[in-house]
Every structure is written in C-alpha cells, then in structure tokens.
Amino acid sequence: MPTVYLNGQFLPLEAARVPVMDRGFLFGDGVYEVIPVYDRRPFRQEDHLARLRASLDGIRLGDPHSAAEWTALIERIVADAPWDDLGVYLQVTRGPGPRDHAFPRDIRPTVFLMPLELPAPPPALIEHGVAAITAEDTRWSRCDIKATSLLANVLLRQLSVDAGCAETLLIRDGQLMEGSASSVFLVRDGVLLAPPKTPLILPGITYDVVLELAAAAHMPTAIRALSAAELRDADEVWITSSTKEILAVTRLDGKPVGNGEPGPIYRRMIALYQTYKHTVMRGKAAP
C-alpha cells in the first residue's frame, strides 16, 4: 500500500482522511501538480514547484512550504514508493471551513502528496501515434491555474474516450488552445509551431522542454496563435504532457494527419527528448 503525506503525517493511502467541509471537496478550491520521477529522480522539479506557486498565487493562497520543505516531502514519497518510475501528485486546498463562497479567515490549507505509477508510453504509440478529436473549449478563462476543479476538462476528455481516441484538442473562437490534459504542437512546412502561453492555456513543463530542445537543435520554430484550419491542415500534430511525454497525433476527427504516420520532425524530437531525459536521470547538466 503506497505511503502518502497528509497535513504533517506519512500514512498508508487507505488511512488518509479529509474533512467533508474541506473547500477542495466542496468547491474544488485548490490546486495540484504532478512531478514525473524517472529512476527515482524527479524530472524538472524546480519548474513544477514554480508552476505550483504560480497556481497558488492565482487563487490567492499562500504556499504552505518552502522549496526545501517540498523537496524533503517529495524525497520521502519517492523513497517509499514501490516503483522506480512514478509521478508525485501534490495537492493544496484552502482547507476546511464554513460553506461560504468567500474565503474563510484563519484556516489551515490541506496539503496532500501521493505516488502514482507512471508507466512509459507504450512503444506502439510512440511508433504509430494516436487518434484525437476536436471540440469547442468550454473551460473558464484562467486555464493557466492548475486547479483541482477540472469538471470541464473531465467532460472534454470523456468525449475522446467515447470516440476511442487518446485526447480532445480544444478550439476557442477559431483558435487552437491545447488538449484536455496536454499541450499541442503543429508542424507545417518544416516549422515547429506552438500556441503562446496565455491565461487560456496551462503552461506545460514538457512544452518548455520541447521548445528548449528545438532551440538547441536549431529547429525552425514559431510561437504564435494557431487557427483551427492550420490544425486540420498540419503536416504533423503532437501532444505533450508529463505523463504522455510526446506523442504524435496521426488521426484527427477520423482523418489522417499528414500521411497517417508520425512525421520526421516528431521522430527527431522524440530522439532528442529521450536523450535529454536519460541525461537528467544520470544527474548530468541539461543541454
């Protein structure tokens, strides 16, 4: 049984309990983060903790721990986990209080960490890609906050499950945003294209890694608004996240993307990413 952390205690997952008056339960009033860990080494931990702090700032909730305290908690969760490759899930809610929309005074945040099994994407998906659908983006206007209130994302993701696909790519006012649980890249005429970071998009850690690797490899890249028409005419479409890593979308809304197989720019990027990931796992400097 995995060991978790809840409000100052390490205990078995099945023994962890949260009050029903916790605002995370009542309102989804909280934020979360998932840090991938390879060979028991956290991947881009500082970036993930920076995004957690940005999300906490976004909901006007103070960070309950220093960077050193978070590191100690994460190290304990990783050490006690039954897997070498895992994800560390962190969640901070505003804590228990009266059921009132306004922030209660003098309440203590609820802090929860647990390990998640993190299997690598199957080789068949890396080699042949996945299918996706598009849908209108029905989420709120602060998607840059990694909030626990994910009902809109859940409903949008379920659309792709119902269609037998891996992801739902979101369109808002004719513009490509991201996936229901991923960032999105396009390739057109040999140029790697990415939507810019705005409050309508969650700033992805793997998104940043891809752009860093592209710059180091001198790949032509542009960060700009991307239309739904450009998405549908793209030579390549990728989705990225801490759990998916980088996957090519080879079918979109039932039609092939490009020739229906992962393209040459994707294959180059996935090789760069795997090299980078293993370099980080060995504790060497990033490129």
Buried (B, 14 or more C-beta within 10 A) or exposed (E): EBBBBBBEEBEEEEEBEBEEBBBBBBBBBBBBBBBBBBEBBBBBBEBBBBBBBBBBEBBEBEBBBEEEEBBEBBEBBBEEBEBEBBBBBBBBBBBBBEEEEEEBEEBEBBBBBBBBEBEEBEEEBBEBBBBBBBBEBEBEEEBBBBBBBBEBBEBBBEBBEEBEBBBBBBBBEEBBBBBBBBBBBBBBEEEBBBBEBEEBBBBBBBBBBBBBBBEEEEBEBEEEEBEBEBBBEBBBBBBBBBBBBBBBBBBBBEEEBBEEBBBEBBBBBBEBBBEBBEEBBEEEEEE
